[in-house]
């Protein structure tokens, strides 16, 4: 038996871990292929089952078949014979919108539909591929990603700070950790908010039913405290333009918080904002909304401002970016429509 275990471990040594998950305490029995489908973006059932047939799905250090039932606290790993592609960052001549640059930092205005760094399903054509082309010897963060201090979602536009030196990377990371970075976002959300301003102080965790999104757990101790301050800029009846200031920086924080209070971001397909949530049942209105979705084929979220202490001299610096054209056109369309309500 010991010899068999040794042989299995030897075979693991030739593999590279691509994914690792720990099942929750309250995990109901669920086939491992279905479990992984809920957690790996862009994965197909066929690919997962093929990985199982090749002995590449490992639970608690043992190879399992695709019909293995995941139990509470299981450790599930998906292995392959090659290293993760996201670790292979190839320089690409991608045009970057640089707002500011000095010897220590870069401020980039990221357009919508651009992934920040390589990951599963997006191994090239990312902002990071462009950064390593234009800038040599960027310092690597703890995840091995050159220059990156933080990130924003693929379909969110706006400002990012990139570090050019190890000192800047460490300093900026500490500022994010201490919550001293100032970040304001502009969002178009469904409905009229009851209060013109407010604070959402709700923990966020991976949603139990859909691991691709974040949600407010029933038990606050299961998530991480997340704080979003908001104020209404323009109430247009069926939608509202709001400003959100982050006190914490959790994954999908604004998107999950706005859904939680009943005002999902307009055209946010993961959080339910890509369907008509407010308004009339008339076909003309339905057509109007569908046209607005076409104008802005993503969630209406823009990282507008970024403020922090310069990592070299400590002086407070502040940057601001304009709404991108797709967001602006959609907002103007709703503004004109609201005049006739």
N, C-alpha and C positions, 0 to 999 in steps of 0.2 A: 504493500500500500504506500509506504514512504517513497519507494522508487517511482511509482506512478505520479504522486504529488510533485516530486522533483522534476519529472519529465514535463508535467503541465506548466510548472513555473518556468522551466527553461524555454518553453514555447512562448510564454508571455514576454520574455526578455527580448524576443525578436519583433515585438509589436509596439505600436505607439498609441497611447491613449488619446482619443479624440473627444470623448464625452464622459462625464462622470456625474451621477446623480445619487442622492440619498433619499429613499422613500420616507415620507412623513410617519410620525407615530401612529396616526389614524388611517394609514393607507389600507383601503379595501383590496382584497385579492383581485389582481388584474393581470392579464397576459402581458408579458414583458414587451411584446411587439406593440401592443396598444399603448402601454406606458410610455415607450420611447416616441411613438407617434405624437403624443401630446406635448413632448418636451423638446424635440429636435425640429427646428424650423426647416422647411423645404424637404423634409424626409418623406419617402414613400414607404408604404407597407412592404412592397417588393424588395426594396433595398435593405430594409431592416431584417426581413426574413432571410435574405441571402447572406447577410452578415452572420445571422444565427447559424445557418447551415455550415458556414466556414469556421465556426467556433470562435467568433469574434465578439460575442456578447458574454460578458462575465459578471456574475452576481456573487458577491462575497467570496471572490477569488476562485470561483468555479465556473467552468463553461456551462451555459444553459441553452436549451432549445427555445424556439420562439413561443411555445405554449407554456413556458414557465410562468407561474403565478407570483407576481411581486408581492412581498409581505412588508409589514411595517419595519422601518429602519434598514431595509436591504440597501446595499451599495451596488449600484448597477454601472458598469463601465462598457463603453463601446470602443473596441480596438481596431486598428488597421495596420497593414504592413509598411505604411509610409507615414512620415510625420505630418501633422496638420498643415494644410496649405496656407493657413493664416500666418504661420511662422515664416513662410517664404515670401518676403516682401520685395517685389520686383519694382524697380524705379520705372515710372511711366511719365511721359511728358503731358501731364494733365494741366490745363490752364487753371490757375488759382486766383481768386479775388482777394488780394492782400490789402488789408485796411491799414496796417502798420507793421514796420519791421525795424529792429535795431540789432545790436550784437547779442542780445539776450533772449528776446521774445519775438514771436510773429503773431499777428492777429489776422485770422482768416474769416471772410464772410462766406459761409458754406451755402451753396445753392440747394434747393430741394432736389430730391432724387439722387443724392450722392451719399454713398455709405462712407462713414468716417474711416474705418479700418477693415482689413480683410477678416472674413469669418466664414462660417459654413454657408455655402451658396454664393458668396461674394469674395472671390479670391484675387480679383484684380479690379482696376478701374476705380479704386477708392481714393479718398482724400489723402490717405497715408502714402499710397503709391505715388501720388503727385508730389507730396512733401519730400520724400527721399530722393526724388529726381532733382528738385530745385535746391535742396539744402543738404550738404554733406555732414556726416558725423553728428546727427541729432542724437541726444542722449536717450537711452532706452528706459522706459518706466518698468515697474515691477512685472508687467505682463509681457515685457520684451518689445513694446511698441514705441518706435522712435518719436520723441518729442511730445507725445500726447499726455495732456494733463487731465482732460475730461473729454466728453463726447456728447453729441446730440443725435437724435434718431435720423435715419435715412431721409424721411420725408419732412423733417423739420428743417427750416432754413435758419441762417443766422450766424452769430459770432462764436468763434472758438479761439482760445489762446494756446499757442504751441511754444514749448521751451526749446531754446537753442543750446543751452549749456546745462550740465548736471546741477549746478547751483540753482539755476532758474527752475528746473524741474522739481527739485526738492522744496524750494521756497513756495512755489505756486501750489504744489500738492498739499503743503501744510496749511496754506490759506483756504483751500477748499475744505480740508478736514476741520478747520476751526470755524467754518461757516462765515468767514469774513469777506468772501467774494460776493460782489453785488451783481445779480443777474435778473433782468426783467424780460419777460416774454409778452408778445401780443398774440391773442387767440380770438378766433371767432367761434362762439359757442351757441348751441341751440337754446332758445327761450330767453325770457326776461328774468334776471336774477332778483330775488326778493329784496336783498340788501345791495346798496350801491357799492359797498366794500365789505370785506370780511376776511377771516382767516380759517383755513381748513387745516386742522391739526389732527390727522388721522394716520395711524400706522398703515404701512403697505407691505404686502407679501405676495409671492407668486400665487395666482388664483388656483384653487384646488381642482377645478374642472378644466381650466384652460391655462396651461403653464406658460403660454406665450404672452399673457397679460398679467398685470398687477391688479390687486384689489384690496379693499379694507377687510382684514380677517375678523371673524367673530370674536376671536381672542386676540386682543391687542398685543399680548406678549409674543405672539407668533410672528409679528412683523417688525419693521423698523420705523421708528417715529419719523413722520414726514410732515413738513409744514409749508403750506403755500398761502401767501397773502394775495388777495385779488381786489381789483376795483373796476367798476364799469366805466368804460370810456364813451360808449355810444349804444344806447338801447334801441334796437330797430324792430322791436315787437317779436317777430318769430326767431330772430337771432340777436346776439349782443357781441359787441367788440369789447374785450376786456384786457386788462394788463395784469400779469401775474408775476409776483416777485418770489423767488425761491429762497427759503431759509435753509432747506436741506436739498440734496440733489439725488433723489432716488430714481431708479429706472422708471420711465413713463410717468413721473410724478404728477405733472399737470394733467395729463390725459386721464389717469386713473382717478385723481381727485375730482376733476370736473364731472366725470361720469358718476362718481359716488354721490354728488350733490344734485344729480338730475339734469346736468347741463353738459352733455358730451361735446367735444370739439367737433365742429362742422366737418363732415366728410372723413372722420376718423374711423376707418373700417374695422380696426381691432376693438374699439371701444363703443361701437354702436352708433357713431355719428354719421354713417354713410347711408342713412335712410331718413325719411321725413318724420321728424319727431314733434314738430310744432307747425300749426297752420291749418289750412282748410283742406277739404276733400275734393275741391274742384280740380278738374283736369288741367286747367290753365296754370294753376299754382304748382301742380305736380310737374308740369313741363318746365316751369320757371326754375324750380329747385334742381331738376335734372341738368338743366343748362348751367346752373351755378356749380354743380358738381364737376361738369366738364371743364369749366373755366379753372377750377382749383382741384385737380385730380389727386388730392392728398389731404392730410389733416391740416387745418388752418392754424398753424402754430409757427411762430417766428421768434428766434432768440435775438431780441432787439438791442439790449444794452449789456455791457460787461465792464465792471469796475473792480480794481484791485490795487494793491501796493506793488510798485515795480520791484521785482526781485533783486535788483542790483542797488538802487538808491533809496528804496522805501517810499518814494513819492506816490501819492494816489493818482492813478490814471484812469481814464474813463473813455469808453468807445461806444458808438451808436451806429446802427445800420437801418436803412430804410426798408419798408416792406417790399418784398419781391413783387414783380409784376402780376403773377397769377393771383396772389393774395389780394393785392390792391384792386384788381379788376373785379374779383368776386365781392369784396367789401362794397365797392361802388355800386355794383349791381343790386345788392341788398338795400343799400342806402336809397337808391332811386325807387326801388319797389316799395319801401316803407312809407314814402311820401304819399302813396296812393292807397294805403290801407284805410 
